[in-house]
Amino acid sequence: MGAHDHTRLLEQVKGFAWDEANVTKNWERHQVTHIECEEVFFNNPLVIRPDETHSQEEDRFIALGRTELDRKLFIVFTIRAQKLRVISARDMNKKERKWYR
C-alpha cells in the first residue's frame, strides 16, 4: 500500500475506540485531545503508512494529518474490530512536517 493509498484501509473502519486511558495519556503527554485525533482522519491531506517497526503484536499504522485548526499531528493507530484505536498522538516534528507538505 502506498503512503497516500489510505482509502482501502479506512473503508473497514466503523468508528473510533476510545477509553479513559488513551484519551488521558495523549492529553497528559502531548496536550492532544481525542477530538483533534479524530479530525485528522477527516481532513486532507492525510498520509498513512505502515508502522513496520511496531507491528509485532498487531498491524500498526502512522498517520500524518491536520486538525480543523491546522495543527499538524503524528498519530500511531491500529484497527481492532472495525474501530480505529489511537495508540499515541503528538505534534509533528520538523522532519515530519517537511515530509508531510
KAQUI-V688886 format. One record per residue. RES is the residue in one letter. SS is DSSP state (~ for helix, > for strand, _ for the rest). OMEGA is omega in whole degrees, -180 to 180 (999 if undefined). BURIAL is 1 if it has 9 or more other ideal C-beta (glycine too) atoms within 8 Angstrom, else 0. Layout:
RES|SS|OMEGA|BURIAL + RES|SS|OMEGA|BURIAL
This chain:
M|_|179|0 + G|_|-177|0 + A|_|-177|0 + H|_|-176|0 + D|_|-178|0 + H|_|-175|1 + T|~|-178|0 + R|~|180|0 + L|~|-176|1 + L|~|179|1 + E|~|-178|0 + Q|_|-174|0 + V|_|-179|1 + K|_|180|0 + G|_|-178|0 + F|>|176|1 + A|_|179|1 + W|_|167|0 + D|_|-175|0 + E|~|-177|0 + A|~|-177|0 + N|~|173|1 + V|~|-177|1 + T|~|-177|0 + K|~|-178|1 + N|~|177|1 + W|~|-177|1 + E|~|-177|0 + R|~|-171|0 + H|~|-179|1 + Q|_|176|0 + V|_|180|1 + T|_|177|0 + H|~|177|1 + I|~|178|0 + E|~|179|1 + C|~|-179|1 + E|~|-179|1 + E|~|-178|1 + V|~|-175|1 + F|_|179|1 + F|_|-178|0 + N|_|176|1 + N|_|-4|0 + P|_|175|0 + L|_|-180|1 + V|>|179|1 + I|>|174|1 + R|>|178|0 + P|>|174|1 + D|_|-173|1 + E|~|-179|0 + T|~|-174|0 + H|~|-176|0 + S|_|-179|1 + Q|_|-177|0 + E|_|-179|0 + E|_|178|0 + D|_|177|0 + R|>|-177|1 + F|>|176|1 + I|>|175|1 + A|>|171|1 + L|>|-178|1 + G|>|-176|1 + R|>|178|1 + T|_|177|1 + E|_|-180|0 + L|_|176|0 + D|_|171|0 + R|_|-176|0 + K|>|-174|1 + L|>|172|1 + F|>|-175|1 + I|>|171|1 + V|>|-178|1 + F|>|173|1 + T|>|176|1 + I|>|179|1 + R|>|178|0 + A|_|178|0 + Q|_|176|0 + K|>|177|1 + L|>|-179|1 + R|>|178|1 + V|>|179|1 + I|>|176|0 + S|>|-180|1 + A|>|179|1 + R|>|174|1 + D|>|175|1 + M|_|173|1 + N|_|-175|0 + K|~|-180|0 + K|~|180|0 + E|~|178|1 + R|~|-180|1 + K|~|-179|0 + W|~|-176|0 + Y|~|-175|1 + R|_|999|0
